[in-house]
C-alpha cells in the first residue's frame, strides 16, 4: 500500500509557468504560478510513488516570504501531522529563500513524520525542467518511512541538512550544496539512502515565536566599510546584528568599533563570515567586546537563530552558549 503524503504548495519556480519552453530566466515576468493540485496533476506522480494530498498555501515568489508566512507554514505542518493517516509532508518552495525557510522550520518543528522541502531551478514549463525529478525525489524521501529525519531539503537527487545547505549559484541545476560537508543522503531512482543524521536543534523553539521576532539585521563587510549601516540598524531599533565579516570572521576597524558600541547599547552581536563556509574564530578581542562568534552558520541562518533566541528571552551568555555548542 502506498504511503499518504501531503504536498504543500507555496509557489516558487517549481510552480511557475513561463512564456514557452525556452523561457528559463525571466519566467517571473508572467507572474503565473499554479496551485498544488494542478502541479501534481501536471507532473502525473499521484498514485505512483505515493498517494498525494494537495494543500494550497501560497502562490508567490520566495523573495516575498515573510516571518508570518513561516509561522503559518509551521502551524499548517503541525496541523497536517495531527492526521495519523499522513506519513509525511513535502513543501514546494521557491529556491531564493528555500534554505532560510528550511532552517526556520527545523528550529520550530519536532514532528513524528518527515518534512521535506524542495524546489526547482527551472520553471515547470522549461526545457529539461528539474521540477518533476525534484518533486519525485522529495516524495520518495517523505514516503521512505524515516520518521527520525525531521526537516530536510531534497534537490538534484541529494538530501541536505537545513543547517548546512545553501544556494550557491543563480542558475545551475546543482545550485544547492552543503559546503565542506556534503549531502546527508541521496535518492537513486526508487532508493533513498541516508547516512547518520542528527538535527541537534530540532524543534528547540516555540513555533509561535515566529510571529513576534524582534528586528535582527545583517551588516556586510567590505574593504573600506565605515559601518554606517550598523549605526543605522541600531537607530532603527535592532535588537540583534549579525556581522557578515571577512574570513575568518571579523569586520573593518570602523565596524568593530560600532559593533562594540552596539553591544554596550544592549544589542546582541553575532560575528559570522561572508565566506559561505567555515568556523568563525572566537578571538579574545571579540570576547572582550561582547561579540559572539557565530560558529559556522551563514549570516542569514545566524540571523534566524538569533531572532528566535531573543524572542524566547535568552540572555547574551545563553545565546553565546547555544551558538558555541552547535
C-alpha positions in Angstrom: 0.0 0.0 0.0 1.3 3.4 -0.9 2.1 5.9 1.8 0.0 9.1 2.1 2.0 12.3 1.6 0.7 15.9 2.0 2.1 18.2 -0.6 2.0 21.9 0.4 2.4 24.4 -2.5 3.9 27.8 -1.8 4.6 28.9 -5.4 8.1 29.5 -6.5 9.9 28.4 -9.7 8.6 24.8 -9.3 5.1 26.1 -9.8 5.9 28.8 -12.4 4.7 29.0 -16.0 7.0 30.6 -18.5 6.1 32.1 -21.9 7.5 29.0 -23.6 9.8 26.0 -23.0 12.9 28.2 -23.6 11.9 30.8 -21.0 14.3 29.8 -18.3 15.4 33.1 -16.9 12.6 35.7 -16.9 9.6 33.5 -16.3 8.6 35.5 -13.2 7.6 38.3 -15.6 4.4 36.4 -16.4 3.6 36.1 -12.6 1.8 32.8 -13.4 2.1 30.0 -10.7 -0.2 27.0 -10.5 -1.7 25.6 -7.3 -0.6 22.5 -5.5 -3.3 20.3 -7.1 -2.6 21.4 -10.6 1.2 20.9 -10.1 0.6 17.3 -9.0 -1.7 16.7 -12.0 0.8 18.1 -14.5 3.7 16.0 -13.2 1.5 12.9 -13.1 3.0 11.5 -10.0 0.0 10.9 -7.8 -0.6 7.2 -7.1 2.8 6.1 -8.4 5.3 7.0 -5.6 2.7 7.9 -3.0 -0.9 8.9 -2.6 -0.7 12.7 -2.5 -2.9 15.2 -0.7 -2.5 18.7 -2.3 -2.7 21.7 0.0 -2.5 25.1 -1.5 -0.7 27.5 0.9 0.6 30.4 -1.1 1.4 31.1 -4.8 4.2 33.7 -4.5 7.9 34.1 -5.3 10.0 33.1 -2.4 11.6 36.5 -2.2 8.2 37.6 -0.8 8.2 35.1 2.0 7.9 36.7 5.5 8.3 35.5 9.1 4.5 35.5 9.3 4.5 33.0 6.4 6.9 30.9 8.3 4.6 30.9 11.3 1.6 30.0 9.2 3.5 27.3 7.4 4.8 25.8 10.7 1.2 25.8 12.1 0.0 24.1 8.9 2.6 21.4 9.1 1.7 20.8 12.8 -2.0 20.5 11.9 -1.3 18.2 9.0 0.8 15.9 11.2 -2.1 15.5 13.6 -3.8 13.4 10.9 -2.5 9.9 11.8 -3.1 8.7 8.2 -0.5 11.2 6.8 3.0 9.7 6.6 5.0 12.7 5.5 4.9 16.3 4.2 6.5 17.7 1.1 6.7 21.5 0.7 7.2 23.0 -2.8 9.1 26.3 -2.3 11.0 28.9 -4.3 14.7 28.5 -4.3 15.6 32.1 -3.5 14.9 31.7 0.3 14.4 27.9 0.5 17.4 27.4 2.8 16.1 30.0 5.3 12.6 28.6 5.4 14.1 25.1 5.9 16.3 26.3 8.7 13.5 28.2 10.4 11.1 25.2 10.2 13.8 22.9 11.5 14.1 25.0 14.6 10.4 25.1 15.5 9.1 21.7 14.3 9.5 18.4 16.1 7.1 16.1 14.3 6.8 12.4 14.1 6.8 12.5 10.3 9.4 13.9 7.9 9.1 17.4 6.4 10.8 17.6 3.0 11.3 20.9 1.3 12.1 21.0 -2.4 12.1 23.4 -5.4 13.5 23.7 -8.8 15.9 25.9 -10.7 13.9 25.8 -13.9 10.2 26.6 -14.2 7.8 23.7 -14.6 7.3 24.6 -18.3 11.1 25.0 -19.1 13.0 22.6 -21.3 14.7 19.9 -19.2 13.0 21.3 -16.1 14.2 19.8 -12.8 10.7 20.3 -11.3 9.5 16.8 -12.0 12.6 15.0 -10.7 13.0 17.1 -7.6 9.4 16.6 -6.6 9.5 12.9 -7.2 12.7 12.6 -5.1 11.2 14.7 -2.3 8.1 12.5 -2.2 10.3 9.4 -2.1 12.1 10.7 0.9 8.9 11.7 2.7 7.5 8.3 2.0 10.6 6.4 3.0 9.3 5.6 6.4 12.2 7.5 8.1 10.4 9.3 10.9 13.6 10.5 12.5 14.9 12.9 9.9 12.8 16.0 10.9 13.1 18.7 8.3 15.4 18.1 5.2 16.0 19.7 1.8 15.8 17.5 -1.3 17.1 18.8 -4.6 19.1 17.3 -7.5 18.7 13.7 -6.0 20.5 14.9 -2.9 19.3 15.1 0.7 20.7 18.1 2.7 20.5 19.3 6.3 18.8 22.7 6.7 21.7 23.7 8.8 24.3 23.2 6.1 22.6 23.7 2.8 22.9 26.9 0.8 22.1 28.0 -2.8 25.5 28.7 -4.3 24.6 29.6 -7.9 21.8 31.6 -9.5 21.1 29.2 -12.4 22.8 25.8 -12.3 20.7 22.7 -11.6 23.2 21.7 -8.9 23.0 25.1 -7.2 22.3 23.7 -3.7 25.3 22.4 -1.8 26.4 21.8 1.7 29.9 23.3 1.6 32.7 21.2 3.2 30.1 18.7 4.5 28.1 17.4 1.5 24.7 15.8 1.4 23.4 13.6 4.3 21.8 11.2 1.8 20.9 10.5 -1.8 17.9 9.4 -3.9 18.8 6.9 -6.5 15.7 6.0 -8.5 13.4 4.4 -6.0 16.1 4.1 -3.4 16.5 6.5 -0.5 20.0 6.2 1.0 20.8 8.2 4.2 23.8 8.3 6.4 23.8 9.1 10.0 21.9 12.4 10.7 21.3 14.2 13.9 19.5 17.6 13.8 20.7 18.8 17.1 18.4 21.9 17.4 15.3 20.1 16.1 12.2 21.7 17.4 14.1 23.7 20.0 11.8 26.8 19.8 8.1 27.5 20.1 6.8 28.0 16.6 4.6 30.9 17.7 7.8 32.9 18.4 8.0 33.3 14.6 5.0 35.7 14.9 6.9 38.1 17.2 10.5 38.0 16.1 12.5 41.1 17.1 14.4 43.1 14.5 17.8 41.5 13.6 19.8 42.9 10.8 22.9 41.7 8.8 25.8 44.0 8.2 28.1 43.0 5.3 31.8 43.7 5.4 33.9 45.0 2.5 37.1 46.9 2.1 36.7 50.5 3.4 33.4 49.8 5.1 32.8 52.6 7.7 30.0 50.8 9.5 27.3 53.4 8.8 24.8 50.5 8.3 25.5 49.3 11.8 24.7 52.7 13.2 21.5 52.8 11.1 20.4 49.4 12.3 20.9 50.4 16.0 18.9 53.7 15.3 16.1 51.6 13.7 15.7 49.6 16.9 17.6 46.4 16.0 17.8 44.0 19.0 20.4 42.0 17.2 23.0 42.4 14.5 24.8 39.7 12.5 28.2 40.8 11.1 28.9 39.1 7.8 32.6 39.7 8.1 35.7 38.8 6.3 37.1 35.3 6.8 38.0 34.1 9.4 35.3 36.3 11.0 36.0 40.0 11.5 35.0 43.4 10.2 36.9 46.5 9.5 38.2 48.6 12.4 35.3 51.0 12.0 32.8 48.2 12.0 34.3 46.6 15.1 34.1 49.9 16.9 30.5 50.4 16.1 29.6 46.8 16.9 31.2 47.2 20.3 29.2 50.3 20.9 26.0 48.4 19.8 26.7 45.8 22.5 27.0 48.5 25.1 23.6 49.7 24.0 22.1 46.3 24.6 22.2 44.9 21.1 23.3 41.3 20.8 26.0 41.0 18.1 26.9 37.7 16.3 30.1 37.6 14.2 29.6 35.5 11.1 31.5 35.4 7.9 30.8 36.2 4.3 32.8 33.2 3.0 29.9 30.8 2.9 31.6 28.1 5.0 34.0 27.6 7.8 34.2 28.2 11.5 34.3 31.8 12.8 37.3 32.3 15.1 36.2 33.1 18.7 39.0 35.6 19.3 39.9 37.2 22.6 39.4 40.7 21.3 35.8 39.9 20.2 35.2 38.2 23.6 36.3 41.3 25.4 33.9 43.4 23.4 31.0 41.0 24.0 30.8 40.0 20.3 29.6 36.4 20.0 31.2 34.0 17.5 28.6 32.6 15.1 30.2 29.2 14.7 29.9 28.1 11.1 26.4 29.3 10.4 25.8 31.5 7.4 24.8 35.1 8.2 21.2 34.5 7.1 20.9 31.4 9.3 22.7 33.1 12.2 20.1 35.9 11.9 17.2 33.4 12.2 18.6 31.6 15.2 19.5 34.9 17.0 16.0 36.2 16.4 14.4 33.1 17.9 16.7 33.3 20.9 15.8 36.9 21.5 12.1 36.2 21.1 12.5 33.5 23.7 14.2 35.9 26.1 17.6 34.3 26.1 20.4 36.2 27.7 23.6 37.1 25.9 25.5 34.3 27.7 22.8 31.8 26.9 22.9 32.8 23.3 26.7 32.5 23.2 26.5 29.1 24.7 24.0 27.9 22.2 26.0 29.2 19.2 29.2 27.7 20.6 27.5 24.3 21.1 26.0 23.9 17.6 
